[in-house]
Amino acid sequence: MENDANPHSTLNQPMDQNVIQNNKLGCRKLHLTNILNDPVHNENLEKTLENVNLKDVVFILANCWASVSTLLINTSRGKICFPILLILKLKKCSN
């Protein structure tokens, strides 16, 4: 039986999983830190969670994205761009 796996699987994944995982973990950590450091609502966790709005979430995501290292972004971009360039080069040679 032939291997049906896509040889260009990186083309289907627009962002490297390390970058996504780094962002998710950073967002969770920052969100929990904000909850635990809130002196007004620290008695009632449910009320604190209800007071989180879209602005807070966007701010947390922006801070986490800013903390992703340039090296990690460049590495993930290299994993994505190389197969695309290779395919384009092969198509150009076949024409």
N, C-alpha and C positions, 0 to 999 in steps of 0.2 A: 504494500500500500504506500502510495506517495505521501510525502509530507505536505499537508495542506496549509501549513503556516505561511503567513504573508512574509516574504523576504524583506519587504519595505515597511515593517511594522512601525518604525519611527515616523513615517509620513502620516500615519493615522493619529499619532499622539503629538499635538501641537506644543506641549511643554513637557520637559523632563520631569519624571515623578519626584526626583529629589527636590526640585524647586517647589513643587506643590506640597510635598510633605513638610518641608521647612516652613512654608507659610502657614499651614494648618496648625502645626505645633506651636509656632510663635503666636498665632491668634488665640489659641486656647490659653496659653500661658499668660498673655497680656490681659485677656478678659478675666481670668481668675484673679490675677493680681489687682485689677481695678475693683473687682467685687470685694476682695478681702481688705483693701485699703480704704474703702468708702466708710468714713466714720459715722455718717448719718444713718445709713441703712444696714449696717452690719448685724443688727439684731434680727432682721427679718430678710432672709435670703430670697424668698419668693417676691417680695416687694422690690428688692434690688434688681432682680432679673426682669421684672415688668418695666422698670424705668430705663432699660437699655433701649435706645432708639437707633434709627438707621444711621444717623450722623456718628454715633459712637462706634457702630460696626465698621463704617467706612474709615474712620480715624484709626481703629485698631488694625484693619487690613493694610492701610497705607504705611503705618509704622512697621508692620511685619515685613512688607515688601521692601521697605528701605533697609531693613536689617539683613536681607539676603545678600550674600557676598557676590561681588562682581565675578570672581573666579567660578562660582557655581553657575551663574547665568551664562557666562561664556562657554563653559563646558557643555551645558545643556543645549546651547545654540549650535555648537559644533556637532553634536550628535544628530541634530535635526537637519542642519544645512548640508552636511556632507553627502548624505544619500540623495538629496534633491539635486545637488549639483552634478552628481555622478549620473543620475538618470537623464538630466538635460544634456549632458555631454554625450551620452550614448545615443540619444535620439538625434542629436546634431550629426554625429558620425554616420548614422544609418541613412540619413537623407542624402 
